Amino acid sequence: MDTCSSAIDPPFVIETFDHFIFPEIPMRFLAAASLMFLAACGAPDAGDTDAPKVAPVLTSDDARDDQTFAQPELARVTHIDLDLDLDFDKQMVSGSAMLDILADKGVDTVILDDDGLTIDTVTDADGKPLEYEVGAVVEGKGAPLTITMGDAREITINYSASDAAALQWLSPAQTAGGEHPYLLSQGQATLNRTWIPTQDSPGIRQTWSARITAPEDLTVVMSGLAADEPEAVEPKEGEKPRRAFTFEMDKPVAPYLIAIAAGDIVFKELGPRSGVWSEPSMIEAAAAELSDTEAMIDAAEKLYGEYRWGRYDMIVLPPAFPYGGMENPVMTFLTPTFIAGDRSLTGLVAHELAHSWSGNLVTNANWTDSWLNEGVTSYFENRIVEEIYGKERADQEAALSFASIEETLAEVGPDAAGTALHQPVNTDPVGSAIVYDKGAFFLRTVESIVGRERFDAWLQQWFDNHAFQPATSAMILADMEKNLVADEAEAEKLKLREWIYEPGLPDNVARPDPAAFAEVDSAAEAFSAERDLDVDAWGEWTSAERQRFLAKIPRELNEADLAALDDALSLTASTNNEELFLWLELAMQNRYEAAVPATETFLANVGRRKFVAPLFEALMEQGAWGQAIAKRTYAKTRPSYHSVTQGTVDGLVLS
């Protein structure tokens, strides 16, 4: 196990529960032993709950990151201080970034990641200009920003960023209130380099602070704790009054976790350390849906130890947000599509909260090991759901996840390289069912073999002993072999290496209880055979059961069947977006004209990629009929989507 050094590996493209990960390109790293030693000195002792001022970086081959131009073994960013102004008219951020650099003696350059930034000047702590060069652009990666810093270890970059892929600027018409503009960011996996000049790699953890100025009628939040009350800023001539907001993250985090949102938003407290932000018209519904949050935090701590980030606040964003949620520290970003009115989709919140341990506290050193973030979190999420909502709901949600694994393996083949948890470089992606669901079932299987008590003790020590550090598959495997496996016989039963490095699903997988959906599967069979519908049963089912039913009924249905389904179950009128999406996808796959208006409305009001992309794909697969609907709808809706969603749907509709 490599406990001190620096680097990382590559991302791949996957559709996920809440994120999107992008392709990568290799790069060269150099070594500097003294810098690795300094980084190691900042690592916390086992079980230490305090964050190190300088987090370690990893230099093992499996930890190297081909997505960054940085050479952190020579010179690395340890802290970034932003002083930025938000210009909604120009859709631009501008100001400065002051970076603290840790470098080996004699190293006189530092390399940052830059994707479209406009650099004005670079200076040292005394204001002396420093030479810099922006290198050749590499598609999907940006360009290296090489700064000749000499002996300087504090540098300031004055810059601006417009057309930043991480930032989405919404017009007033695109918000619920309709009166004020809105800004939101999405940095994972490598988009933050489009608005922040830093070393944009998950293994190069950094503390940060920020001062953000915005029009006085807007409120700014970030993924750090507010350091002070907002203060009035003297406006320039002809400028409207503005306010400055300050934030601090004193724990080293992966740079993709620096996030910002600004708009006409208000706050409602949920508990002593949790609350929610949203536009005023949504705040009551959001707070009601999130009323279990404080109990979830307590449950998570009971399972795997102290919550180390201070507060757990959330912001419910406008529908343009491309994911279900993003686990930005102290400020989880959430889609409004999880609001169903009955807390049936709050597994999303449990997932993002669990990331406070797996992902934010212990982070994959590179994106080939993203299962360390998402698979571990998905397991943890299900345990929180079990604590709060009971074993039946947890088992049903796990069964849905397992069905996703089976569907993916049936589609791509059980031996496809992309079905291993550790994703080798240049592996074709196969979807979130592997990174999320196979990862979760790996841990469920281990738990079933060693017992929950032993497993929970092991997982808590993993979080404690690797807190605020990057990790790799090799590291968690070594940790399991050292701290969990009892003997050689148990090691053979666990098949740890096969789970992590081999494709497919090992034969020791702890399959979900087949009784979890026995009633629902029987109802789906009755509908398939006789078109028999038990409306009363549907009314009593959980959302997981309804989703299972919609997934199990035949994929080919005629107009009369679809009309009967909708009439009996009121599918088009559903307020549960997971269920509504499954219905609309089924309807479009069968060219059901009566559901076209609802589909167009859904696509106009929802920007979540998980829903938007499959609906457009379903339409495009229906020949001239569906393609006409898709093209006219996308012409209207594309400007309202985040660049992440646009990038996917462009390939479906415009190519």
Sequence and secondary structure as in RCSB ss.txt:
>XXXX:A:sequence
MDTCSSAIDPPFVIETFDHFIFPEIPMRFLAAASLMFLAACGAPDAGDTDAPKVAPVLTSDDARDDQTFAQPELA
RVTHIDLDLDLDFDKQMVSGSAMLDILADKGVDTVILDDDGLTIDTVTDADGKPLEYEVGAVVEGKGAPLTITMG
DAREITINYSASDAAALQWLSPAQTAGGEHPYLLSQGQATLNRTWIPTQDSPGIRQTWSARITAPEDLTVVMSGL
AADEPEAVEPKEGEKPRRAFTFEMDKPVAPYLIAIAAGDIVFKELGPRSGVWSEPSMIEAAAAELSDTEAMIDAA
EKLYGEYRWGRYDMIVLPPAFPYGGMENPVMTFLTPTFIAGDRSLTGLVAHELAHSWSGNLVTNANWTDSWLNEG
VTSYFENRIVEEIYGKERADQEAALSFASIEETLAEVGPDAAGTALHQPVNTDPVGSAIVYDKGAFFLRTVESIV
GRERFDAWLQQWFDNHAFQPATSAMILADMEKNLVADEAEAEKLKLREWIYEPGLPDNVARPDPAAFAEVDSAAE
AFSAERDLDVDAWGEWTSAERQRFLAKIPRELNEADLAALDDALSLTASTNNEELFLWLELAMQNRYEAAVPATE
TFLANVGRRKFVAPLFEALMEQGAWGQAIAKRTYAKTRPSYHSVTQGTVDGLVLS
>XXXX:A:secstr
   SB        EE SS EE           HHHHHHHHHTS  TT  S  SS  B  SGGG  TT    TTTE
EEEEEEEEEEEETTTTEEEEEEEEEEEE TT  EEEEEESS EEEEEEETT  B EEEE   BTTTBEEEEEE T
T  EEEEEEEEES TTEEEE GGGSSSSSS EEEE  TTTTGGGTS B   TTS EEEEEEEEEETT EEEESSE
E S  EEE   TT   EEEEEEEEEEEE GGG  EEEES EEEEEETTEEEEE GGGHHHHHHHTTTHHHHHHHH
HHHH    SS EEEEE  TT SSSEE  TTEEEE GGG  SSSTTTHHHHHHHHTTTBTTTEEESSGGGTHHHHH
HHHHHHHHHHHHHH HHHHHHHHHHHHHHHHHHHHHH TT GGGSSS  TT     HIIIIIIHHHHHHHHHHHH
 HHHHHHHHHHHHHHTTTEEE HHHHHHHHHHHT  SHHHHHHH HHHHHHSSS  TT     GGGGHHHHHHHH
HHHHH    HHHHHHS HHHHHHHHHHS S   HHHHHHHHHHH  TT S HHHHHHHHHHHHHTT GGGHHHHH
HHHHH   HHHHHHHHHHHHTTHHHHHHHHHHHHHHHGGGS HHHHHHHIIIII 
